[in-house]
Amino acid sequence: FLTWEAMSPGTYAGGGKGLVIRWGWFDSPFGLTLVMATERGICGLGFAEETGAEPTMADLRARWPHADYVEDPVTLGPMVDAAFGVTRNAPVPLALIGAPFQLKVWEALLRIPSGHVTTYSEIAAAIGHPRAVRAVGTAVGRNPISWLIPCHRAVRKSGGLGGYHWGLPVKRALLARETAALDATADATL
């Protein structure tokens, strides 16, 4: 139910110059959440429970410093409802704004099934750069659309959770919700 479109390299290189990004704060199953979107879809989603509202806003705005920001939670509401499953079976459009390597990594993250995890080295191999584990880790950490591009599904080779941009308690909550949903689906099919 996710559809995505990458922004042009020029938009990325220009720091979002000429781009209008609408934003709003929302309550989510994972606490206070900042959502940002262009006319093409959600381009930013960050959790403020561990980091706080001001740092979360500063973090996402710094990714596209030359964009024009407009507070508009009403317009974003239907996308947010679809993103967190309030509205069932509604498509969630994503507007990916990143460097080509980041886009490859984020696309690989989108292929990881809900309720499952993978390692940074497996992601590196999946995108054809098996020796770029550190660069993959950096790209995973720079994912601007948490939850929807499931960077929380990337773990260390040892199986440890590793870090998470929005805090490890949030990562645990994201993984727990997906695992519970997967278990409920498995129970329903028995």
C-alpha positions as CSV (number, residue, x, y, z in Angstrom):
1,F,0.0,0.0,0.0
2,L,3.1,2.2,-0.1
3,T,3.8,4.1,-3.4
4,W,6.9,6.1,-3.7
5,E,8.5,8.5,-6.1
6,A,12.0,9.9,-5.8
7,M,12.6,13.6,-6.1
8,S,15.0,14.8,-8.8
9,P,18.7,14.9,-8.0
10,G,18.5,18.7,-8.4
11,T,15.9,19.0,-5.7
12,Y,18.1,16.9,-3.4
13,A,21.3,18.8,-4.3
14,G,19.5,22.2,-3.8
15,G,18.5,21.3,-0.3
16,G,14.8,21.4,-1.3
17,K,14.9,24.8,-2.9
18,G,11.6,25.5,-4.6
19,L,9.9,22.7,-2.7
20,V,6.8,23.3,-0.4
21,I,6.8,21.0,2.5
22,R,3.6,20.9,4.7
23,W,4.0,19.7,8.3
24,G,2.1,18.9,11.4
25,W,2.3,17.1,14.8
26,F,0.2,14.0,15.4
27,D,-0.4,11.5,18.1
28,S,0.7,8.0,16.9
29,P,1.0,4.6,18.5
30,F,4.6,5.6,19.1
31,G,4.0,9.0,20.7
32,L,4.2,12.5,19.4
33,T,5.1,12.3,15.7
34,L,6.1,15.0,13.2
35,V,5.0,14.3,9.6
36,M,6.1,16.3,6.6
37,A,4.9,16.0,3.0
38,T,5.2,17.5,-0.4
39,E,2.5,17.4,-3.0
40,R,3.8,14.0,-4.0
41,G,3.6,12.4,-0.6
42,I,5.2,12.0,2.9
43,C,8.8,13.0,2.8
44,G,9.5,13.1,6.6
45,L,8.3,11.3,9.7
46,G,10.1,11.6,13.0
47,F,9.3,10.6,16.5
48,A,9.6,13.1,19.4
49,E,9.1,10.9,22.5
50,E,12.8,10.4,23.2
51,T,14.3,13.4,21.4
52,G,11.7,16.1,22.0
53,A,9.7,18.2,19.6
54,E,12.2,21.0,18.9
55,P,15.1,18.7,18.1
56,T,12.8,16.5,15.9
57,M,11.7,19.5,13.9
58,A,15.2,20.8,13.6
59,D,16.5,17.4,12.4
60,L,14.0,17.0,9.6
61,R,14.1,20.7,8.5
62,A,17.9,20.5,8.3
63,R,17.6,17.8,5.6
64,W,15.9,20.2,3.2
65,P,17.1,23.6,4.5
66,H,16.0,25.6,1.5
67,A,12.4,24.3,1.3
68,D,9.4,26.4,2.2
69,Y,7.6,25.0,5.3
70,V,3.9,25.4,5.9
71,E,2.2,24.1,9.0
72,D,-0.9,22.2,7.7
73,P,-2.0,19.2,9.8
74,V,-5.5,19.2,8.2
75,T,-4.1,18.4,4.7
76,L,-1.8,15.8,6.1
77,G,-4.4,14.1,8.3
78,P,-5.6,11.5,5.8
79,M,-2.0,10.5,4.9
80,V,-1.2,10.1,8.6
81,D,-4.3,8.0,9.2
82,A,-3.3,5.7,6.3
83,A,0.3,5.5,7.5
84,F,-0.7,4.3,11.0
85,G,-3.5,2.0,9.9
86,V,-6.4,4.1,11.1
87,T,-7.7,4.1,7.5
88,R,-7.4,0.5,6.2
89,N,-6.2,-0.3,2.7
90,A,-5.6,3.4,1.8
91,P,-2.4,4.0,-0.2
92,V,0.3,6.0,1.4
93,P,2.4,8.0,-1.1
94,L,6.0,8.7,-0.2
95,A,8.3,11.3,-1.7
96,L,11.8,10.2,-1.3
97,I,14.4,12.9,-1.2
98,G,17.9,11.6,-1.0
99,A,21.2,10.7,-2.8
100,P,21.1,7.8,-5.2
101,F,22.9,5.4,-2.8
102,Q,20.5,6.4,0.0
103,L,17.5,5.7,-2.3
104,K,18.9,2.2,-3.1
105,V,19.2,1.4,0.6
106,W,15.7,2.8,1.4
107,E,14.3,0.7,-1.4
108,A,15.9,-2.4,0.1
109,L,14.4,-1.5,3.5
110,L,11.0,-1.4,1.8
111,R,11.5,-5.0,0.7
112,I,11.9,-6.4,4.3
113,P,8.6,-8.0,5.4
114,S,6.8,-6.6,8.4
115,G,7.7,-8.5,11.6
116,H,11.2,-9.5,10.2
117,V,14.6,-8.0,10.6
118,T,17.8,-8.0,8.6
119,T,21.4,-6.9,9.0
120,Y,23.3,-4.0,7.5
121,S,25.6,-6.5,5.7
122,E,22.5,-8.3,4.2
123,I,21.2,-4.9,3.0
124,A,24.6,-4.1,1.5
125,A,24.6,-7.4,-0.4
126,A,21.1,-6.9,-1.6
127,I,21.9,-3.6,-3.2
128,G,25.1,-5.0,-4.9
129,H,27.6,-3.3,-2.6
130,P,28.6,-6.1,-0.1
131,R,31.6,-4.2,1.3
132,A,29.6,-0.9,1.9
133,V,28.2,-2.0,5.3
134,R,29.2,1.2,7.0
135,A,27.8,3.4,4.2
136,V,24.6,1.3,4.4
137,G,24.4,2.0,8.1
138,T,24.8,5.7,7.5
139,A,22.0,5.6,4.8
140,V,19.7,3.7,7.2
141,G,20.3,6.3,9.8
142,R,19.5,9.1,7.4
143,N,16.2,7.7,6.5
144,P,13.8,10.6,6.8
145,I,10.5,8.6,6.8
146,S,10.7,6.4,9.9
147,W,8.2,3.6,10.3
148,L,7.1,3.7,6.6
149,I,10.6,3.1,5.3
150,P,11.4,0.5,8.0
151,C,14.9,1.4,9.1
152,H,13.9,-0.1,12.5
153,R,14.1,-3.6,10.9
154,A,17.9,-3.2,10.4
155,V,19.9,-4.8,13.2
156,R,23.5,-5.7,13.9
157,K,25.1,-8.9,12.6
158,S,25.1,-10.1,16.2
159,G,21.3,-9.7,16.4
160,G,21.6,-6.7,18.7
161,L,19.3,-3.8,18.0
162,G,22.1,-1.3,17.5
163,G,21.2,2.4,17.5
164,Y,18.1,4.1,16.3
165,H,17.8,7.7,15.3
166,W,14.7,8.4,17.4
167,G,15.8,6.3,20.4
168,L,16.0,2.6,21.2
169,P,12.7,2.6,23.2
170,V,10.9,3.7,20.0
171,K,12.7,1.1,17.9
172,R,11.6,-1.6,20.4
173,A,8.0,-0.4,20.2
174,L,8.0,-0.4,16.4
175,L,9.4,-3.9,16.3
176,A,7.0,-5.1,19.0
177,R,4.0,-3.8,17.1
178,E,5.0,-5.5,13.9
179,T,5.7,-8.8,15.7
180,A,2.4,-8.7,17.5
181,A,0.6,-8.0,14.2
182,L,2.5,-10.9,12.5
183,D,1.6,-13.2,15.4
184,A,-2.1,-12.2,15.3
185,T,-2.2,-12.9,11.5
186,A,-0.5,-16.3,12.1
187,D,-3.0,-17.2,14.9
188,A,-6.0,-16.2,12.6
189,T,-4.9,-18.6,9.9
190,L,-4.6,-21.6,12.3
